[in-house]
Amino acid sequence: MPKIKTNRGAAKRFKATGSGALKRGQSHRRHILTKKSTKRKRQLRTPSQLHRSDVAAARRMIPYA
């Protein structure tokens, strides 16, 4: 069997945790930050887990993660 190509865009967005779950970065942190509170920006820093319904699609895109 040939190797499967990794979707490079997905590889940059998702990382696997030690237990095998996928983590992702939060959105809304790129620009227009002046109107967002410090608390909101700080909470957007922390990564969150990928939703259960999206995991299968992400695994297909990053088979070796």
Secondary structure as UniProt FT lines:
FT   HELIX           8..13
FT   STRAND          14..16
FT   TURN            18..19
FT   STRAND          22..24
FT   TURN            34..35
FT   HELIX           38..45
FT   STRAND          48..49
FT   HELIX           52..61
FT   TURN            63..64
//
